[in-house]
Amino acid sequence: MRLIPKLLAATFSALLLVASPSMAQDLQVKQWASACANCHGTNGRAEGTAVSLAGQPADELIKKMAAFKSGERQATIMHQIAKGYTDAQIAAMAAFFAAQK
Amino acid sequence: MKRRQFIHSVGAGAGLTALGLSAGCATVGGSKGKVVVIGGGFSGATAAKYIRMWSEGAIDVTLVEPNPAFVSCPISNLVLGGVKQMADITTSYDNLKGRHGIQMVRDTVVAVDAKKRTVTLAGGSTLAYDRLIVSPGIDFMYDKIPGLNNADAQSKVMHAWKAGPQTATLRKQLEAMPDGGVFAMSVPLGPYRCPPGPYERACQIAGYFKREKPRSKVVLFDANKDVVSKGKLFKKAWADHYNGYIDYRPNHKVIDVDVQTKTLKFDFNDDMKADVLNVIPEMRAGTIARTAGLTTLDNRWCEVDFLTFESVAQKNVHVLGDSIQGAPGMPKSGHMANQHGKTCAAAVVAMMTGQEVPSSPVYANTCYSFVTADEVVHVASVHSYNVEKKTMLTVQGSGGLTPEANKLEGVYAMNWAHNIWADMLS
């Protein structure tokens, strides 16, 4: 029973967190990440043999994108796409995909 | 008010559910209004699905689409070449209703009343909206080709630039053509839907001839002065694979067609008779965009605010996909239309749920073309919102072309197709 006030407090603060100005940020990040869906599936869950981004650890996604961007990692197309995004945008998208289970 | 409602919900023992809902919509269980989408193509179906997803069901969405199923223009050139079938490019609309709760109306919108915020359907009934999304694709300017400006002529000479029955009919015409025949197709002046599409089509039909009718050939009449997209890559493919099968003639603008004798007439060049004609007329925004007063540019294309895709002419009315006047470097492509759909969805959800509209949209274009049955070339670009110029600009240093046609990208291209179809319809 004592749990309930704690749960309430926790859910309350979580609600404030998402309901604060970060909600616009949230939609912005969703818009950025949704651009990947055309090849990597809605919310990063891919069809066919395409690479799924959903559930990949954020730091790994960031590393991969950095390697595409620098040219260290060869690709057919991702090196060209990666160069269009800032490091901050990549970090935000990586966190989004990491959170998709 | 939100807090009070929230506490009430928690009191009712629904705390976690309420929290889950709160990420997407401020009101628990209530509707945040109604969106009507005209056209279930790459942009309209995508916008409909993402508005439902991102509002977590708080916004009602009705999608008005006359066709029973979605038929994809991308990959349709492979159907013309006999490498794929109609079933491979056809996807049901059922999941939009079943999984996403979108109300599907199989009809055509014939009028928009922006003051009353209603649309009228060909069937006679009206639908009310809070926000309207107009995504009717393109229509053809047959008035510029007198011989094709009637229904009978249009039933004989295909454009096959909207995939569906036209694609199936053109394929049948090609199958019926005897070996040794000439297939003549025309490319309109830009801007037109899918810049590399005509050149891919020439490859696919030439591939079919090479395999099955080796004395036949493709004559490609281009109103433009050169290949509009991926020029070097297509010309290399024509030289490598289709020597003697493709006759490319730039600066040939079709101004009339004699349907009886299957003859193309040009502004400056001699007439050309062929066995199968494929005339792709110049294009403009879909008819409903014009009748709704949205074609602000030359009465042809719709200008929009690139943060919201709201029309510059009508409040609460958004225009997406091939109907818009694109930003610099932005092609009329299915991929780009899908990105319009999601950017508009984010803005519409923000506006209808009292959030701030995302101010820095970024998205990419990826366009694969099959130069043989399994080898592919691409062009890609990334587009980012420029605050000063209030438009999308390509990000310097991003994007580019395939160095050489290859089979790996043939696999990626089909993955792209399956993922984008799923992204809009699954």
Chai-1 contact restraints between the chains, C-beta under 6 A:
chainA,res_idxA,chainB,res_idxB,connection_type,confidence,min_distance_angstrom,max_distance_angstrom,comment,restraint_id
A,T11,B,G15,contact,1.0,0.0,6.0,A-B,restraint_1
A,T11,B,L19,contact,1.0,0.0,6.0,A-B,restraint_2
A,L15,B,L19,contact,1.0,0.0,6.0,A-B,restraint_3
A,L15,B,S22,contact,1.0,0.0,6.0,A-B,restraint_4
A,V18,B,A23,contact,1.0,0.0,6.0,A-B,restraint_5
A,M23,B,Q355,contact,1.0,0.0,6.0,A-B,restraint_6
A,A24,B,Q355,contact,1.0,0.0,6.0,A-B,restraint_7
A,A24,B,E356,contact,1.0,0.0,6.0,A-B,restraint_8
A,L27,B,A346,contact,1.0,0.0,6.0,A-B,restraint_9
A,L27,B,A350,contact,1.0,0.0,6.0,A-B,restraint_10
A,L27,B,P358,contact,1.0,0.0,6.0,A-B,restraint_11
A,Q28,B,P358,contact,1.0,0.0,6.0,A-B,restraint_12
A,Q31,B,T343,contact,1.0,0.0,6.0,A-B,restraint_13
A,Q31,B,A346,contact,1.0,0.0,6.0,A-B,restraint_14
A,Q31,B,P358,contact,1.0,0.0,6.0,A-B,restraint_15
A,Q31,B,P361,contact,1.0,0.0,6.0,A-B,restraint_16
A,W32,B,V362,contact,1.0,0.0,6.0,A-B,restraint_17
A,S34,B,K342,contact,1.0,0.0,6.0,A-B,restraint_18
A,A35,B,Q339,contact,1.0,0.0,6.0,A-B,restraint_19
A,A35,B,Y363,contact,1.0,0.0,6.0,A-B,restraint_20
A,A35,B,A364,contact,1.0,0.0,6.0,A-B,restraint_21
A,A37,B,D423,contact,1.0,0.0,6.0,A-B,restraint_22
A,N38,B,H335,contact,1.0,0.0,6.0,A-B,restraint_23
A,N38,B,N338,contact,1.0,0.0,6.0,A-B,restraint_24
A,N38,B,I420,contact,1.0,0.0,6.0,A-B,restraint_25
A,C39,B,W416,contact,1.0,0.0,6.0,A-B,restraint_26
A,C39,B,N419,contact,1.0,0.0,6.0,A-B,restraint_27
A,G41,B,N419,contact,1.0,0.0,6.0,A-B,restraint_28
A,T42,B,D423,contact,1.0,0.0,6.0,A-B,restraint_29
A,E47,B,H418,contact,1.0,0.0,6.0,A-B,restraint_30
A,E47,B,N419,contact,1.0,0.0,6.0,A-B,restraint_31
A,E47,B,A422,contact,1.0,0.0,6.0,A-B,restraint_32
A,G48,B,N415,contact,1.0,0.0,6.0,A-B,restraint_33
A,G48,B,H418,contact,1.0,0.0,6.0,A-B,restraint_34
A,A50,B,N415,contact,1.0,0.0,6.0,A-B,restraint_35
A,A50,B,N419,contact,1.0,0.0,6.0,A-B,restraint_36
A,T76,B,E409,contact,1.0,0.0,6.0,A-B,restraint_37
A,I77,B,H378,contact,1.0,0.0,6.0,A-B,restraint_38
A,I77,B,A380,contact,1.0,0.0,6.0,A-B,restraint_39
A,Q80,B,A380,contact,1.0,0.0,6.0,A-B,restraint_40
A,Q80,B,G399,contact,1.0,0.0,6.0,A-B,restraint_41
A,Q80,B,G400,contact,1.0,0.0,6.0,A-B,restraint_42
A,I81,B,A364,contact,1.0,0.0,6.0,A-B,restraint_43
A,I81,B,A380,contact,1.0,0.0,6.0,A-B,restraint_44
A,K83,B,G397,contact,1.0,0.0,6.0,A-B,restraint_45
A,K83,B,S398,contact,1.0,0.0,6.0,A-B,restraint_46
A,G84,B,V382,contact,1.0,0.0,6.0,A-B,restraint_47
A,G84,B,V395,contact,1.0,0.0,6.0,A-B,restraint_48
A,G84,B,S398,contact,1.0,0.0,6.0,A-B,restraint_49
